[in-house]
Amino acid sequence: MPAYGLPAGSTVIVHSGSGTNGNGHLYARWNTAVWNNDGDTARITAANGTVIDKCTWAGGGVSATC
């Protein structure tokens, strides 16, 4: 996934496909299915690998808001 600076208190929408990063949108450019149908977890990590925050989706629906 491309690096993306996220200031404290900000919101970002992660898209698995292609697009232009910016204005609260991050495009991972995976261009393939990566999220499990029964749930998954996305993590925000610092450059040193420390987990800063995470969002878990339990499955069902097409998006999660955390």
Secondary structure, DSSP 8 states (H G I E B T S, - for coil): -------TT---EEESS----BTTEEE----S--S-TT-EEEEEE-TTS-EEEEEEE-SSSS----
